Amino acid sequence: MRKLAVLLLLAGGLGAGCAAYTRPAPPPPKAEVRQGAPCHGAKWVSGHWTWQGQRSGYRWVPGHWRCP
């Protein structure tokens, strides 16, 4: 019984230093201007924000045309 009490105290102490981190929501999308398609049947892939880590935050990936 005493070992169990010591084990519970140690387990509680180890978890005290932990912190939960949730990343912030991305900024609103940027407005993009579509130029003419580079090839017949090209599809537009919209730009989006990508998470680069807690220090860097979000980075914008610009939209682009994708040819078949």
C-alpha positions in Angstrom: 0.0 0.0 0.0 2.8 2.4 0.8 4.5 1.7 -2.5 1.3 2.6 -4.3 1.1 5.9 -2.4 4.7 6.8 -3.3 4.0 5.8 -7.0 1.0 8.0 -7.2 2.8 11.0 -5.7 5.7 10.5 -8.2 3.2 10.2 -11.1 1.4 13.4 -10.0 4.7 15.3 -9.8 5.8 14.3 -13.2 2.6 15.5 -14.9 2.8 18.9 -13.1 5.4 20.2 -15.6 3.4 19.3 -18.7 1.4 21.9 -20.6 -1.1 21.4 -23.4 -0.5 23.5 -26.5 -3.1 24.2 -29.1 -2.1 26.2 -32.2 -4.1 29.4 -33.0 -6.5 29.5 -35.9 -5.1 30.5 -39.2 -5.6 34.0 -40.5 -8.3 34.6 -43.1 -7.5 33.6 -46.7 -5.7 36.2 -48.8 -7.3 37.5 -52.0 -5.6 36.2 -55.1 -5.7 37.3 -58.7 -5.8 34.5 -61.2 -3.9 35.1 -64.4 -4.6 33.2 -67.6 -4.3 29.4 -67.4 -1.0 28.2 -68.8 -2.5 25.2 -70.6 -5.8 23.8 -71.8 -7.8 22.1 -69.0 -5.8 23.6 -66.2 -7.4 23.7 -62.7 -6.8 26.4 -60.2 -5.5 25.3 -56.8 -6.4 27.9 -54.2 -3.8 29.3 -51.8 -3.9 28.3 -48.2 -2.1 28.8 -44.8 0.2 26.1 -43.7 1.5 25.6 -40.1 5.3 26.0 -39.8 5.6 25.4 -36.0 5.1 27.3 -32.8 7.9 29.8 -33.4 7.2 30.6 -37.1 3.4 30.4 -37.1 1.5 30.2 -40.3 3.0 30.7 -43.8 0.9 31.5 -46.9 1.2 29.1 -49.8 0.1 31.0 -52.9 -2.5 29.5 -55.4 -1.3 28.1 -58.7 -2.5 26.5 -61.9 -2.2 22.7 -62.2 -2.0 21.3 -65.7 -3.4 17.8 -66.5 
